[in-house]
Structures are given as C-alpha cells and as structure tokens.
Amino acid sequence: MLALVVGAITFGVLYVNGQASSPMSISQPQLYTVEKGSNGYKVVRELRARELIDSPELATKLWLKFFAANTHVKSGTYRLTPGLSLREVFGILSRGEEHYFAVSLVEGLTLKEWLVTLKAKTELINDVSLDQVEETINITSSVNEEKAPMLWLNEASSAEGLFLADTYFFTANTAASSILKRAHKAMLDYVETQWQQRQEDLPLNSPYDALILASIIEKETAVSAERTKIAGVFVNRLRKNMRLQTDPTVIYGIGDTYDGNITRKHLRTPTPYNTYTIKGLPPTPIAMAGKDAIWAALNPMETDALYFVARGDGSHEFSSSLAAHNAAVRKYQLNRK
C-alpha cells in the first residue's frame, strides 16, 4: 500500500513539474504586461485567459504552490516567445527581464521633429514639450559633478543640436524626458572626447562651434564618404573669411513659414542664420548631429575645394574655383531644370 502511495506521489510530482516545463501555447512573439501588485496566481489567470496555458488548472496551481522556485513577479512589459515554458516565463518575470523598445532619433532632424518622434512612441510617457527642453538640459549637464564644468554650453542660446542622434532603448512607461537626458549626456561625452582629439588649427573656437558645423554637414549630405570633404570646404571658407553660403542655414532661419521652395529673396533677406548675408557660423546648430558628422567637423579632409553642388543623386560635385563651380551648377542644376 505504501509503495502505491509513494508511486502515486512520485507520478504526481513528475506530472506537475512536467506540465510546467512543457512549452506553452505561444504561436508568435507577443507582449505581456504585469501590472503593479500582481502575484503569480493573477499572472496564471491572465495567461490562461489569453489561452497561452493549456495544462490542467489544478496542475498549474499545485506547481505554483509547491514547486515554483519564485512566484514573486515584477511589474513591467515582457516579450513572450514560442517555446517558452511556464517555468521559464516565471523566471523571466521574477528576474524583471523586461522587453526593450527602441526609438531612433535621426541625425539631420530638428529638436521639434524629434519631439514628434518621441510623442509617437506610445510606450513612452510623453512628459516634455519644446519649451521644457531647456530645463531637461540644465538637469543633465551636471550629471557628473567631478567633471570640469562645460563652460562652452553657456554659448548655447537654444537646445537645438545639444543631443546626440542615435537609437535609444527603453522599457515601457519610460519618460520621454529621460531619453532626451541620455541623448544630451551622450552628446556631451562624445563631443568633449572628440574636441580633445581634434585636428590642430581649426577655425573653431569651442565644442559648440563644432556642433554648429556638424549640424550643417549633416543637412548638406547623407553620403557618409562626403562628410569630411564637405567639412573641408567649410573649414577652407572659414579660414578665408568667405561666407559659408549654405542653403540649409537659410531654410532654418525662415522657420515654419518655409514652403519647400527657396528663392533669391530668401537668400538676400538677412537673418541670423542666412549664411549668404553673414560671415562665419550661424548662432546655433540647425539640426541634430550624429557621431560621424561631429567627427568630420573636427577632422576635415585636406582639400583645395571651396564649392560644391548637388548632382541630383545624393552626391556632390566639388570645385576649387568659382568658374568650375558655375560650370558644375549649369551642368547639374540649371540644365536639369
């Protein structure tokens, strides 16, 4: 009799553990959110309601009560994938291995456009607006108090360009402002390092100047191989005290009234950003820059080129004389029109 009882118990233990170790009915990856205050039993009820658990309810309850290593679950959003067993799912939930979402803050876009991107990410808490970004920067610029104060930040009259373009990963219900804080700190760390390693005798007075130039490079080309050469052109013009004459700065200065068509009147109308009418760099960056553009601004290619014009395929024709440049304009711009 005793042998029968022992055998039955052994069978029951093996059965219950076997059910918990068998793959659940997850046919495709899906997200599952554990709310605050949830426990193991609530999780099982919810998974069963979603028809992800097909083992008998009694077997599941017995496993939870007597055999589960940890029935404590951490709130958050998790990714459940095919092949996971109930035992593995509880391991993930008890360790708090939340799913990471991604947001790509793209180089060449403005802060205003970035905020639209962040707002569209429904997994983020939308807690920041354009007029709140200055406060976000003030908080994060002193993250590392052991670092010497970055006095060049005092040159910044706006938040434009003070964040590093990159892809940032986050868990559900992360504040959008925290993404911006990370992007700002990443920019500070990167530009400070690159500034210390920059080419000698650049016509740039501070890391902020480098960010301004990097933002113009970012807007002028998406061809990575051209960035250092375009940087070389602008550095040549700055050294010769020539106006930069770059359309993206003019467009930025026009602001929200720009309709996609840049005219001669635009080029002749003075604004702080119209590099056809002012000498030197504009007062602030005109977009967000990525690492490659910042590096190019601080490591420009040696070139005798002073001009470039778009070929129409994304690349540019470079010229070292005005006559050659005008010929390139006729070839690639006027004839095309």
C-alpha positions in Angstrom: 0.0 0.0 0.0 2.8 2.4 1.0 4.5 1.7 -2.3 1.4 2.6 -4.2 1.1 5.9 -2.3 4.7 6.7 -2.9 4.3 5.8 -6.5 1.3 8.0 -6.9 3.0 11.0 -5.2 6.1 10.5 -7.4 3.9 10.3 -10.5 2.0 13.5 -9.4 5.3 15.4 -8.8 6.7 14.4 -12.1 3.4 15.2 -13.9 3.0 18.7 -12.3 6.7 19.6 -13.0 6.4 18.2 -16.5 3.4 20.4 -17.3 5.3 23.5 -16.0 8.3 22.6 -18.1 6.4 21.9 -21.3 6.2 24.7 -24.0 3.2 27.0 -23.6 0.7 27.7 -26.4 2.6 30.7 -27.7 2.4 30.7 -31.5 4.1 34.0 -32.2 6.0 36.6 -30.1 3.7 38.8 -28.1 4.0 41.4 -25.3 2.6 40.8 -21.9 2.3 43.4 -19.2 2.4 42.6 -15.4 0.6 45.3 -13.5 1.8 46.6 -10.2 0.6 44.5 -7.3 0.2 41.3 -9.4 1.2 37.9 -8.0 1.9 34.6 -9.5 -1.7 33.4 -9.3 -3.0 36.5 -11.1 -0.4 36.0 -13.8 -1.5 32.4 -14.4 -5.2 33.5 -14.6 -4.3 36.2 -17.2 -2.1 33.8 -19.2 -4.9 31.2 -19.1 -7.5 33.8 -20.2 -5.2 34.5 -23.2 -5.2 30.8 -23.9 -1.4 30.5 -23.5 -1.7 27.8 -20.8 -3.3 24.6 -21.8 -2.2 22.4 -18.9 -4.9 21.5 -16.3 -5.7 24.3 -13.9 -5.1 22.0 -10.8 -1.7 21.0 -12.1 -0.7 24.7 -12.5 -1.9 25.6 -9.0 -0.1 22.7 -7.5 3.1 23.7 -9.3 2.8 27.3 -8.1 2.1 26.3 -4.5 4.7 23.6 -4.0 7.3 23.6 -6.8 7.8 27.1 -8.3 11.2 28.5 -7.4 9.8 32.0 -7.2 6.2 33.2 -7.6 7.1 36.8 -7.0 6.7 38.7 -10.2 8.0 42.2 -11.1 5.7 44.7 -12.9 6.7 45.6 -16.4 6.1 44.7 -20.0 7.7 41.4 -21.2 8.1 39.6 -24.5 6.8 36.1 -24.6 8.2 33.9 -27.4 7.3 30.5 -28.8 8.9 27.6 -27.0 8.8 29.2 -23.5 7.5 27.0 -20.7 5.6 28.3 -17.7 8.6 27.7 -15.6 10.8 29.9 -17.9 8.1 32.6 -18.1 8.1 32.8 -14.3 11.9 33.0 -14.3 11.7 36.0 -16.7 9.0 37.7 -14.7 10.7 37.2 -11.3 14.0 38.5 -12.6 12.3 41.5 -14.2 13.8 40.9 -17.6 11.6 43.5 -19.3 11.3 43.9 -23.1 13.3 46.8 -24.5 11.7 49.1 -27.1 13.8 51.3 -29.5 13.4 54.8 -30.7 15.7 56.2 -33.4 16.4 59.9 -33.1 17.7 60.6 -36.6 20.5 62.9 -37.5 19.7 65.9 -39.6 16.3 66.4 -37.9 15.4 69.3 -35.6 14.5 69.1 -32.0 10.9 69.9 -32.9 10.9 66.9 -35.2 12.5 64.7 -32.6 9.7 65.6 -30.1 7.1 64.4 -32.7 9.0 61.1 -33.0 9.1 60.7 -29.2 5.4 61.6 -28.9 4.5 58.9 -31.5 6.1 56.2 -29.3 3.1 55.1 -27.3 5.3 53.0 -24.9 6.9 56.3 -23.7 5.4 58.7 -21.2 5.0 62.0 -23.1 6.3 64.4 -20.4 8.3 67.0 -22.3 7.4 69.8 -24.7 9.6 72.2 -26.7 9.6 74.9 -24.0 10.6 72.3 -21.3 13.7 71.0 -23.0 16.0 73.8 -21.7 15.1 72.6 -18.2 15.9 69.0 -19.2 19.4 70.1 -20.3 20.1 72.0 -17.2 19.4 68.9 -15.1 21.6 66.6 -17.2 24.6 68.8 -17.9 25.7 68.4 -14.3 25.3 64.6 -14.2 29.0 64.1 -13.5 29.9 66.8 -10.9 33.5 65.5 -10.9 34.0 66.7 -14.5 35.2 70.2 -15.1 32.2 72.5 -15.9 31.5 72.6 -19.7 31.5 76.4 -19.9 31.0 76.2 -23.7 27.4 75.2 -23.0 26.9 78.8 -21.9 27.2 79.8 -25.6 24.0 77.8 -26.4 21.0 80.1 -26.8 18.7 77.2 -27.7 18.5 73.4 -27.1 18.9 72.7 -30.9 21.8 70.4 -31.6 22.6 69.6 -27.9 21.5 65.9 -28.2 23.3 63.0 -29.9 21.5 61.4 -32.8 21.3 57.6 -32.2 19.0 54.7 -31.4 18.0 54.6 -27.7 16.5 51.6 -26.0 13.9 51.8 -23.1 11.3 49.8 -21.2 7.6 50.5 -21.3 6.4 53.7 -19.5 9.8 55.3 -19.6 9.6 59.1 -19.6 10.4 60.8 -22.9 12.5 63.3 -20.9 14.8 60.6 -19.7 15.6 59.7 -23.4 16.5 63.3 -24.0 18.6 63.3 -20.9 20.5 60.3 -22.1 20.9 61.8 -25.6 22.2 65.0 -24.1 24.7 63.3 -21.9 25.8 61.1 -24.8 26.4 64.3 -26.8 28.4 65.9 -24.0 30.6 62.8 -23.5 31.2 62.3 -27.3 31.9 65.9 -28.3 34.2 66.5 -25.3 36.3 63.5 -26.2 36.5 64.4 -29.9 37.3 68.0 -29.1 40.4 66.9 -27.2 41.5 64.8 -30.2 40.6 67.4 -33.0 42.9 68.5 -35.8 45.2 71.4 -34.9 44.5 75.0 -36.0 40.8 74.5 -36.9 38.9 77.8 -37.2 36.6 76.6 -34.4 36.7 78.3 -31.1 34.8 75.8 -29.0 33.0 72.4 -29.0 29.8 74.4 -29.6 31.2 75.7 -32.9 32.0 72.1 -33.8 28.3 71.2 -33.1 27.1 74.0 -35.3 29.4 73.0 -38.2 28.4 69.3 -37.7 24.8 70.2 -38.0 25.4 71.9 -41.3 27.4 69.0 -42.6 24.5 66.7 -41.5 22.0 68.7 -43.5 24.2 69.0 -46.6 24.8 65.3 -47.2 23.6 61.9 -46.3 26.6 60.3 -48.1 29.0 59.2 -45.3 32.0 59.3 -47.6 31.5 63.0 -48.3 31.2 64.3 -44.8 34.9 65.0 -44.2 35.3 66.7 -47.6 32.3 68.9 -47.1 33.8 69.7 -43.7 37.0 70.6 -45.5 35.2 73.0 -47.8 33.5 74.8 -44.9 36.8 75.0 -43.0 38.5 76.4 -46.1 35.9 79.1 -46.4 36.0 80.0 -42.7 39.8 80.3 -42.9 39.5 82.6 -45.9 36.7 84.7 -44.2 34.3 83.7 -47.0 30.6 83.4 -46.3 29.5 79.8 -46.0 26.5 80.3 -48.4 24.8 77.1 -47.4 21.1 76.8 -48.1 20.1 74.6 -45.0 21.0 77.5 -42.7 18.8 79.9 -44.7 15.9 77.4 -44.5 16.3 77.1 -40.8 16.2 80.8 -40.4 13.0 81.0 -42.4 11.4 78.8 -39.9 7.8 77.4 -40.1 6.9 79.6 -43.0 9.3 77.8 -45.3 7.2 76.0 -48.0 9.8 73.9 -49.6 10.9 76.4 -52.2 14.0 78.6 -51.5 14.0 81.8 -53.5 16.5 84.5 -54.3 14.6 86.8 -51.9 15.2 84.2 -49.2 19.0 84.3 -50.0 19.0 88.1 -49.8 16.9 88.6 -46.7 19.2 88.9 -43.6 18.5 86.6 -40.7 21.0 85.4 -38.0 21.1 82.1 -40.0 21.4 83.4 -43.5 25.0 82.5 -44.3 24.7 84.3 -47.6 24.5 87.6 -45.7 26.5 86.9 -42.6 30.1 85.7 -42.2 31.1 82.8 -40.1 28.9 80.2 -38.4 25.2 80.8 -37.6 24.5 81.3 -33.8 23.2 77.8 -33.1 23.2 74.3 -34.7 20.4 73.9 -37.2 19.8 70.2 -36.6 20.8 67.3 -34.5 24.1 65.7 -35.5 25.4 62.1 -35.2 28.8 60.9 -34.4 30.1 60.8 -37.9 29.2 64.4 -38.7 30.8 65.6 -35.4 33.9 63.7 -36.1 34.0 65.1 -39.7 33.7 68.7 -38.3 36.8 68.1 -36.1 38.7 66.1 -38.7 38.1 67.7 -42.1 39.7 66.4 -45.2 42.5 68.4 -46.7 41.2 69.7 -49.9 41.5 72.8 -52.1 37.8 72.8 -52.8 35.8 75.9 -51.9 32.5 75.0 -53.5 30.2 72.0 -54.0 26.9 71.5 -55.8 24.4 68.6 -55.7 24.5 66.2 -58.6 20.9 65.1 -58.1 21.7 61.6 -57.0 22.6 62.5 -53.4 26.3 63.1 -54.1 28.1 66.4 -54.8 30.5 67.9 -57.4 33.4 69.7 -55.7 35.2 72.7 -57.2 38.2 74.8 -56.2 37.4 77.8 -58.3 34.2 79.8 -58.9 34.4 79.3 -62.7 34.5 75.5 -62.2 31.7 75.7 -59.7 29.5 77.8 -62.0 30.1 75.2 -64.8 29.0 72.4 -62.3 25.9 74.4 -61.4 25.0 74.7 -65.1 25.6 71.0 -65.6 23.8 69.6 -62.6 21.2 72.3 -61.6 20.3 74.7 -64.4 20.2 72.1 -67.3 18.2 69.8 -65.1 15.6 72.4 -64.5 
